[in-house]
Structures are given as C-alpha cells and as structure tokens.
C-alpha cells in the first residue's frame, strides 16, 4: 500500500518583510507512484498572520479563514504512561493513563484534547496531595476536555490519572479497526492508529498539538496470538493474570515527540527483517503468507535509511523501523519521517537561497527581508528536495516573468510545471491553473524541460480526448510549441548540440500530433523522399515523422512503413517503425496493426509495445481492449508469468476515463485472474478514475479557458 504525506506551505505576506506560514498535512496519493512526496502550498497576502496548524483544508484561502485557538500553556505534559486494551470483536477499547506534567502557573483548570472518549475517572497528585473531586466538562465541537479542581494547583510537577473507554471506529482516524482476510478465508479485524494531524485525542486524552511534545510509555493488552507493534521495541511480555488468552506488552520509552507521531498496530502479520549499515533493525510486516512481497521494500528501506542519514546529517532516532502493510489506511504515519529541509530563493537572489530551514513541526513562520511586492518567491530552488510546491494564484503569476526570462533555472522551470500537472491531476488545484502558466514556456529552449512538459501535457490530453473541445486543446498545443519549432526548423544548425537535435524531433512530433498544418505537410514531403530513397531522414527525425504521417495518412502510407520495416537491416529501425504503426486512426488499420503484432514478423517481447502504440486514440484503445479480451487465453499463455503481461494490461487499460470502464475492467479480471499483474490492474483502474474525476471536476473550466484563447 502506497500512500502520500502532504506538507502545506502557506505564505502570508505583508508589504515588507515577507512572512511565510509553513504547515504539514497528509493526503492520499494514487498508488501507481511509489514515492512519497510533500506538497508545499504557498500563498501570498498583504497582511501577515501568525502560524496555525491546519487540517483537511481544500484550498489555501479556506485554510486561512479557519479560526483556531491553542490550548492554554499553563500546563505542559512531560510523559504519557498509557495502557490500552482493544476488543477486536466489540470494536471498543479500555484505557488508563498517567500523565506526568508540569504546572507552569497556578491554576484550577486544566484543558486538554479529547474526542469520542468516555472518561470514567480523573485523579490528580501534586504538591496538594491526591485530588479526586474534579469537575469534568467536555466541548464536543472544540474537542476539549476541561478539568476544574476545587482549589488552585501549585507550580511544580504533578501527575494526572485517567480511566476511560473508547471505540475502534471505522473512520480510518484515531484508534480504528481495519478489516482483513485470513488465509483460511475468514474475515477478521485488527486495530490501527492514524493520529496525524490531530487524532491522537480519539485514543486517549492528551495535548494534541504538534508543538506540545512529551515522551510516551505504551502498554498494550492484546490477544496472545496477535502481533502488536508500537514506535519502540518491546521491553517485556507477560500473560494477563486475569485472562490467559491475553498478553501484556510493555514498550520502551519514546524520544520526546508530538502526539501525532505515536503509533500502534494490532493484527496478524508475517515479516521479513534485516539491519541497515548503522545496525538499525528494519522489519517489513505483510499479510499472513505474503512475506516474500515485503522483500523489495526491505531492501529499499535498509539502503535509504543510511542514505538519508548522510544526506541530512541526522541519524535515524529510533532503534528499529517497522514498515506495515495496512488494508485500510487514510494517510502515511510519519513516525519515521526525517526533518524536511526547506530552501527559499527570490527574484533578487535566484541562485543563492535567502532562507534555509528545517521543517520540524506542523507549522513554522519564515520571515524574508527586503522582498519587493512584484518579486517572485521560489520554494525549493533547484527542485532538489522531496516535495511538491503549491502556490497561490498571486505568487504563481509573479513567477511567470522568471519563466519567460529564464531567470529561474531549467530545473526550477521543470519542477514548477511538473508540480502543477501533478497537483492538477490529483485535484489539489484546478487544471486551468496549469493552462494559464504554460504560455510562459513558449520561450523555453531546454530539451529536458520540454521533454517533461510534453509528457505531462500528453497525459492530460488523454481524458480531454473524451470531450467535444479536444480540437481547442490541440490548437492550444500548436501555439505552445510553435515558437520553438520555428527556431529549430527541420534541418540541423551548425555547431548545435545533440540536445537541440533531440528537441527538434520532440517538438515537430508534438506539433504534427496536434495537427499543425505546416508541420504535417513538411513531414509528408520528407517521408516520401525517405521512402523513395532520394533523401534519407536523419535518425532523430524518423520516429516523429513516422508518427505524423501515419496519424494523418492512409493505407498507402501504412504499406510504405511496412515495406520499410521488412527492408530494415537494423533491429533499432524495425523497433522504431513497429512501435509507431499504431499511430493510425482508421479502425481497419488499427486492426491490421494488432494482427501484425501477433504475427511471426514481431518478436514476442515486442508485441506488447506494438499493441501499446495503438492506444493513442479513443477508438484505438477500445479496439485494443477488445483485442486483449478476445486474445486473452493466448496472451496469458505467452506472458502470464512475466512482467510483460503487466505491461500489456497497463497499455490496454489505463487511458480510459469513465467509472463504467473501470468497473468493466475489474469485472473482466475477476473472471480472468492475472496474479502477476494484480497491482497493475488496480493501478490502471485507479488511473481511469483519476481521469474521470479530472473531467468531472475541470472539463467545463478548461473548455471556457481554451475558448478564451482561440
């Protein structure tokens, strides 16, 4: 199970200085991407605000409107001694808790957080001795538990005792139940925590604010045949005296940390283990009978822990790391998250950061001196840190001159548009925001930037093919690529770099695909000369030229390409031709491509890519999906135990854009199981639903924007 951690940067700005509010928050990410990343949201405003913890906000503007009042600071927790006993059948838990705390100022009221917890008993012990006469009041809306004592508590150490009960909810937050299937087919439940950002309060009364830190001593009482994990290793394990079917596990004391970092899991797991170069024990826990599936994660974890220690110069702070596959999980618990390095540059200092900090909390305030109102501010210069950046509209617009003038480095220009596309497809921002920024790249001349931008734009084009304004999108694409195409031309320039040659092929291929008339005409002319042998196309231009003439060609062009394929001596040229054959748009030619893919002329390992090449159009992918279903037995016999089956399924399914098609694909593979491609099937259906969601969310706004650009 692959999840994403989201850190939001909210920049609230006065005229001078510039003030940034930095926050961290979780969100789900599609499982087809294996890497976690931060999303850094940056807003620019005229009035400065103090930092606030934010949770679950849809937009920066909405987040800023939410009022928040912190708990009083007159009482501070030092240590939580927590004992919990979950009931995995009744979905409840009982708990006791002794909080060692420090009274900073005399008070007769203690306020802390609690939600969905029923407190049975409260006692306090301090300089006043034992105090049991405590009035309890609870604000459900604020999730605050107020304890009123008969007299003031004096400054100094004390201990607050609670007895309480709670529920193992089904909301995937707090202390909740997680359903899984035992190898014998029986449905069972475990107990899991998800405390980030502010849901530890659903498991025990606490100061549930990231800035309020303490140590934790955890004891879990669980069935003796279950695995129970927490942040620290087990210090002791004993049988429960009153019930021999239960065991008592006491864990070591944690470092000083926020409540949201506390974690515990109860369930049935297998595991694989290894130690990293620094002797940290790493275990990957998997469902029963599937521990071999944890081996890759184990290998990655044991290599990345030392890498990040060296990179950040911060050692991993715990004696062990547990990675656990949970079926029901709303967000990544970052109890193993390393501090986040944040660098900020500005228009007046584009290459040297004006601010460097480590994000150690949910939020932080950053002040930038001498920033002019019109200056751009860039987070993560060089795009080297492992997070994405989300800017407010105002700050994004301020960055456009830096893109056009290339004051922003190529890596910054690449990272900026890459983040925008990713955030748009995830629904975090409107896709229109991406389209508004893209014209600033018309002056771009860097191959790497164009290559990434072209790929991202092609991915966004897929769902737009299912609209009635796709021609407007293609016209937008033609305008975007036109200026760089005129600069490069069709013929090599003296002393140009190999990257310019690669860029020429990329740009002309994109323009031809979008139907740019002059490009299509020139591609046809040069292809005919190449096919006749009078003027041979350079290798860099063959692929894009083949694609353009096939896409806008007829049976004659198709036959010419087949002739070139059969005459080619180099396998490289054969591969180039057969992977482009699917660019045709006529149904009867697409069917010929699929027949060709299964013929003896195509090697078995190349068939998959020939088929995949035919999925570039709505009609093509429907025909390919039908082909896959009709030929399933043959294809499964050929590829069933190898990675090529997964690749074939991905090519054949992932570009659709409707819930109906996702369900159709799921139904087919339920009837025709493909264990080696199970994850790919899930990813494809997830991608389909992302495409559908993007259309539902943004199609009309994109239509209006493209119409305004016509």
Secondary structure, DSSP 8 states (H G I E B T S, - for coil): ---EEE--EEEEE-SSSEEEEEE-EEE---TT-----EEEEE---SS--------S-SSHHHHHH-------SSEEEEEEEEEEEEETTTTEEEEEEEEEEEE-S-EEEEEEE-SSEEEEEEEEEETTEEE--EEEEEETTTTEEEEEEEEEE-SEEEEEEEEEEEE-BSSSSEEEEEEEE-TTS-EEEEEEEE-TTTTGGGTS-B---TT--BEEEEEEEEETTSEEEESS-EEEEEEETTEEEEEEEEE----SB-GGG--EEEE--EEEEEE-TT--EEEEEESTT-GGGGHHHHHHHHHHHHHHHHHHT----SSEEEEE--SS-SS---TT---EEEEEEETTBSSS-SEEEEE-SSEEEEEESS--TT--EEESGGG-SSEEEEE-HHHHHHHHHHHHHT-S-HHHHHHHHHHHHHHHHHTSS-HHHHHHHHGGGGG---HHHHHHHHHHHHHHHHHHTTSTTHHHHHHHHHHHHHHHHHHH-SS--TT--HHHHHHHHHHHHHHHHTT-HHHHHHHHHHHHHHHHTSS---HHHHHHHHHHHHHT--HHHHHHHHHHHHH--SHHHHHHHHHHGGG--SHHHHHHHHHHHTSTTS-HHHHHHHHHTT-SSHHHHHHHHHHHHHTHHHHHHHHTTSHHHHHHHHHHHTT---HHHHHHHHHHHHHS--GGGHHHHHHHHHHHHHHHHHHHHHHHHHHHHHHHH-
